[in-house]
């Protein structure tokens, strides 16, 4: 059976760590999670721990470009 002719196009691979850390909102805004949530949280206040769960907007244009290049199908 003959092989299927290749089109010469490549599929881009998503950088998995980037796709887990960033998300696109419905309006197209790129948001990120906050770090420092894994351990040493016993001393921190409840308010600080609650604020760590928020997602915040990515400010820098160059960082947003890099994220879109690493995860093109976000």
C-alpha angles and dihedrals in degrees: 000000000000121000122251112262111252118236093212093238123124130219113231117232120227117234098236098206089054093049090053094050102043136048137184118230124218091263091053097257116146112228131183138200123244123249131227097062101118107077145347091057099127094090097045121095123252090246092056092048091050091050090053090065093061122100117227133200120262106243107190119080094211093052090050090051091051092049091051090050093050094045107029095168099052 
